[in-house]
Amino acid sequence: MSPAPDERDRIRAAMDRILAGSPQHSNGALTIVALATEAGVPRNALTQRHLDLKNEFYEKVRGRGETPDAEKRLRKQVVKLKELRAADAEEIKQLRAAVEALVGALHQCADTRNASH
């Protein structure tokens, strides 16, 4: 299926509306999904056919000193994953200490048992 002849124009107009804070067909988020919805084109139009417009959109967002919503979500996810990793490392440390204590207790039991025979 070939793109509509005015697809690039619709994407640029949608970009302008979103960046101006006056979206008509989307939630106005600074995402490719919102841009595609606003332009009335499939998302893959921006990720495959018009990659230059996708990049231009993100450049304009960053140029305004803003961070694209997708990047904000990813940054939050990175923070959460780092927290989970730290919690896992602490749990592993505690489990290793518990294993060492159990192995020590097992050796003591074995030594006591062998000494009584």
N, C-alpha and C positions, 0 to 999 in steps of 0.2 A: 504494500500500500504506500503510495507516494504522499509526501506531505502536501498540505494545502498551500497554494501559492503565496498566501498572505501570512503563513505561519510565523516567519521571523518578525514581521511587523507586529503581529499580535503578541508575541513574546516580549518584544521591546516595549510595547504600550503597557503590558501587564507589569513589567519591571518598573516602569515609571510610576504607575499607580501604587504599587506596593511600597516603593521607596518614598513616595510622597505621603504615605499613610492613608491612602484613600482607595483601598481595594474594593472591587465591586462584586467579585465572584469567588473570593477565597477569604480565609481568616486573616490574611495579611502577614502571616509569619514569614520570617526571612529564610525560607526553605525553598528547595527546588519543587517540592510537592505543591506548595502554595503558589509558586510562580506558574507551574504547569496548569493548575486549576484556574488561576486567574486568567491565563491566556487561552484556556479552552483547548489545550493540547495534551496528548498523553505524556506522562513523565519521561518516557524514553526519548521523546523528541529532544529533551534537554541533555540527556545523558548519552545519547548516541548521535543524533543528527546535528544538533546545534550546541556542541560542547563549548564552543567559543562564547555563546550567549550565557551559558551556565557560569563559566569562569568570569565573564564580565559582570554578572549579577553579584557574585561573591566578592569581586574586587570593589564594586561600588559599595557594598555593605561594609566592607573593611575600611574603605576610604572615608566613610562617615564616622569612623571610630567605633563601629558596632561589630559584634561578633555574630556570624550566622547561627541560627537556632540549632542546626545540626551539630555545629562545633561546640556550642554550649552544652548540649546533651552529652556529647562524647567526653567533654572535660569532666562533667559531673560523674559519668560512669567510670572514668579513670580514677577519680578520687575515691569512689566507693570500692573499686577493685583493689586499690592500694590499702584501704582500711581492712578489707577482707583478707588480703594477703598477710598483713601484720597480725591480725587475729589468728590466722592459721599458723603462722610461725610461732606465736606464743603457745598455742595449743600443742603443737609438735614438741616444743621445748618441755612442756609439762608432761606430756606422754613419755618422752624419753627418760625424764627423771623418775617417773613412776615405774617404767620398765627396769631401770637400774636398781631401784629399791626392791622390786619384786625378785629380780635375779639374785640380789644379795641375800634376801630372806630365804630364797630357795636353797642357796649354797649353805647358809647357816643350818637349815633343817637337814640337809644332806650330810653335813659335817657332824651334827649332833647324832644323827641316826647311825652313821658309820662308827663314831666313837663308842656308841653303846653296844656294838656287836663285837 
